[in-house]
Amino acid sequence: MAQPAAWRHRMAERGVDWQLLLLGPATICVLGLFVYPFCYGVGLSLQPEGGDVLASYRRFFTDAYERDTIWTTLRLALPAALFNVLASVPIACRMRGRFRGRRALTTLLVIPITLGTVLTAEGLLNYFGPTGWFNRILLSTGIVDTPVRLTNNVTGVMLSLVITGFPFAFLLIGSYLAGIDPALERAAATLGAGGWQRFWRITLPLLAPGLATTFCLTFVLAFSVFPSAVLVGDPAGTTRVISIAAYHAAYEAYDYSLASAIAVIMGVIELIILAAVLGWRSLLYTGSTRGKG
């Protein structure tokens, strides 16, 4: 025991914390599974079959059919992420208290996250498809004369993103709310503050950092949509997202440089959105602290 203690003492004298060595395995995994593939992809995107190093990027942005996939993906990901976050807040706030059936209700809300996007898309086709239960009920009751088209379009993809993304957002917001001391709201209630006043003045400002983080994570999940856009969307038209463009470039055109360039563009767009949201969170936090001062 004396030798390890002496070794730790010598390491501490040199300004080295021996416990940092425990980060070694995690660092190796990050370098091997994330950093190296990222660097390899960036390098591959700069090695097109013909032209200069930026030929693959230029090819993507000069092709309107490929370039429009950016707007298509944002048009799906941003509203879905925003809806999942906003819809999770009131439900998570209501679930803070103790009531009968709370665990059963929480389980029902979380079950969709265990299904996966493929199984969810298959269920949407069977339920909301032209011959699904939903349209059968509408047709049999005479509400509509022709089936309502809810799949193989933008609506089907949005439904899939909401069903699979809401449980994730709900769990995150619920965990953030659990970290807010309820004594703050009780103290405000004793001073005469109503329910909405307590929410807007106390709960929401404390929850704002968690909302920003939850939005970032749900946006990343929605932005990388692929199975839903293919199974319940229109992959050749209205729901041709940027991930489909990357897949076609890699496995249909066998242009791995273009596919890597599209993947890099995806990452850059996500970083821009995340930086904007986190920057807004920092400004909001700075403004609130200055107001208190």
N, C-alpha and C positions, 0 to 999 in steps of 0.2 A: 504493500500500500504506500510505502514511503517513496518508491521510485516514481509511480504515476503522479503523486502529489508534487514531487520535485520537478517533474517534467512540465506539469501545468504551471508551476510557479515560474519556470524559465520562459515559457511561452508568454505568460502574462507580462513579464518584464520587457519582452520585445514588442509588446503591444498587440499580440495575437491571441484571440480568444479561441481556445481549443474546441469549444462547442460549435464554432463555425464550420469545423470539418464535417459535422453532421449534414451540412448542406451539399456535400459532395455528390451523393447518389442522385439527389433531386436536380442538381445542376447538370449532371451528365445526361439525365433523361430529357431535360429541357433543350440542351444543345443538340442531342441526337434526334429528338422527335419533332422539334419545332424550329430551332434556329437554323440547323443545316438544311432541312427541306425548304425553308423560306429563302435562304441564300441561293440554293440550287435553282429554285423556281425563278428568282429574279435574274440569275445568270442565264437561264434557258430562254427567258423572254427577250434577252438582248442578243440572241443568236438565231436570227431568222434565216430561212433558206436563201433568200435573196434580198439585197438592199443593205442599208446601213443598220446600226444597232437598234434604232428606234422604228424600224420598218413595221414590226408587228403592232406596236402601239398606233402608228399612223394608219395602218390598215383598219384597225378597229374604229377609230374615231372618224375616218373618212367614209365609212360604210354606214349609211343611215339605218339600215336594218339591224346592224349590230349595235350601233350607238344608242338606238331607242330602247334597248334592253335596260339601260341605266334608269331611265324614267319609269319604265314599267315596273322594275323591282322596287324603286322608292315609292311608287304609287300603291304598292301592296304592303310593303314592310312598315312604312311610317304610320299609316292609319291603324294597322293591326296592332302594332306595339303600343300606340297611344291609347287605343280602346282597351287593351288588356290591362294597362296600368290604371287608367281611370276607373274601369269597372271593378278592379280589385280593391280599391281604397274603401268604398263604403261597406263592401262585404267583409273585408278584413277588420274594419273598425267594429262592425256589429258582432263579429266572432270573438272579440276580445273578452267579452263577459262570459260568465258561466250560465248555461241554460241547458235544458234537457234536449238531448239529441245533438249536442254540439260535435261530438266525435264522429257520429254517423254523417252529419252534414259535411264536415271537413273531408271525410273520406270520399264522399260523392263528388266533391269539387276537385279532388286531386286525382281521381281515377283516370281521367283522360290523358294525364301525362305519362301513364304507364302503357298506353296503347301504341304509341308511335305514329308517325305521320302516314305510313303506308296503310296500316289497319284503319286509321281514322278516315283516310280518303276512300277506302273500300266501303266503309260504313256509310259515308256520305252518298256514294253512288247508289247504294241499295236503298237508302231512305229518301233522298232528295232527287234521285234520278227521274227521268221521264216516266218510268214504270215503277217507281218506288212507292212506299207507303204514303208519303206526304201527298203526292200528286193523285194517287188513287182515292184518297179521302176527299180531296178537293173536287175531283171529277164525279165521284159517286154522290156527293151532296149537291152538285150542281153549282158550286161556287164559281168554277171556271169551266170553259168549254174545251180548252186545250191545255196540255201539261205546262206548268210553270217551269221555265228553264233556270235551275239553280246550280247546275253542275256544268262542267266543261266550259267555264267562263270565269270572269273575275270573281263573281259571287261565291263560287265553289271554293276557290283558293282562299278567299277571305274567311269563309266559315272554317276551313281547315286550320288556318293560322290562329284564329281565335280559340278554337277548341283545344288545340295543342299548346298554345302559349299562355292562356289564362291561368291554368293551374300553377305554372312556373312563377308568373307574376304574383299570384295570390300568396304562394308560400313565402316569397321574398318579402313582400310588404307585411305579411303577418309577423315574420320574424323581426322586422324593423319596429313594428308597433309594440311588440313584446318588450323591446328595450326602452320604451318611453315610460317613465315613472308615472303611474296613474295618480300619484299624490298631487302632481301638478294640476291636473284637471279638477280633482276634488277641492284643492285650494281655491281655484278660480270659481268653482261653483259656490263656495261659501261666501265669495265676494259678490255674488249675484250674476255671474256670467251664465248665459244660456248655452244650450248644446251647440248651436252654430258658432257662437262666439268662442267657446272653448276649442272647437275644431279649427277655426280660421286663425286664432291668435296663439294657440299653444301646440296642438297636435300637428297641424300642417307645416309650420316652420321647422319643427323638430323632425318631421318625416321627409322634408324636401330632399336632403341628401340621399336618403334611401329611394325616393321616387326616381331621382336622376339615375342612380345606379341600376335600378330595376328596368327603367326604360332602355338603358344602354344594352343590357343583357338580352331583353326581349327583342330589341331591334336587330341585334346580331343574329338571333335565331330566325327571325322572320326574313331577314335580308338574304340568308343562305337557303331560301326555300328552293327545293328541287322536286321531291316526290309529289307534293301537292300540286305544283304547277303542271306536272305531266299527267297525273292521274285524274284530277278533278278540274283541270284548267284547259286552256287552249294553247298547247306548247308551241304551235306554229304561228300564233297570232297574238291575241290580247294578253296572254300570260306567258309570253316568251321572255323569261327573266334572264338575267346575266349569267346565272349558273348554267342554264341550258345552253347558252351560247358557248360557254367554256367547254361543256361536255361535247357539243357538236364539233368544235374545233379540234379536240383531242382525240375523240374516238370515231368520228365519221370522216373528217378531213385529214386526220393524222398530222395536224399542224401543231406540234407540241409547243412551239415558240409562241404562236398566237394564243393558245390555251393558257399558257403561263402568264402572258401579258394580260389577258382578261382576268385571271385570278389576282394578279397584282393590282389591277384597277379596282377590283372588288374590295380588296383590303384598304386601298387608299380612300375610297368613298366611305367605308365604314369608319375609318380613323377620323375623317373630317366631321362626320355626324357625331361621333363620340366626343371629339374635342369641343365641338360647339355646345353639346349638352353639359359636359363637365365644366367648361368655361362659364356657362350660365350659372351653374351651381356655385362656382367659386365667387362670381360676382354677387349672387344672392346672399351668400354667407357673409361676404365682406360688407355688403350694405346693411345687413341685419346687425352685425357687430358694431358698425359705426353708429347706427341709430341708437343702440343701447348705450354707447359711450356718450 
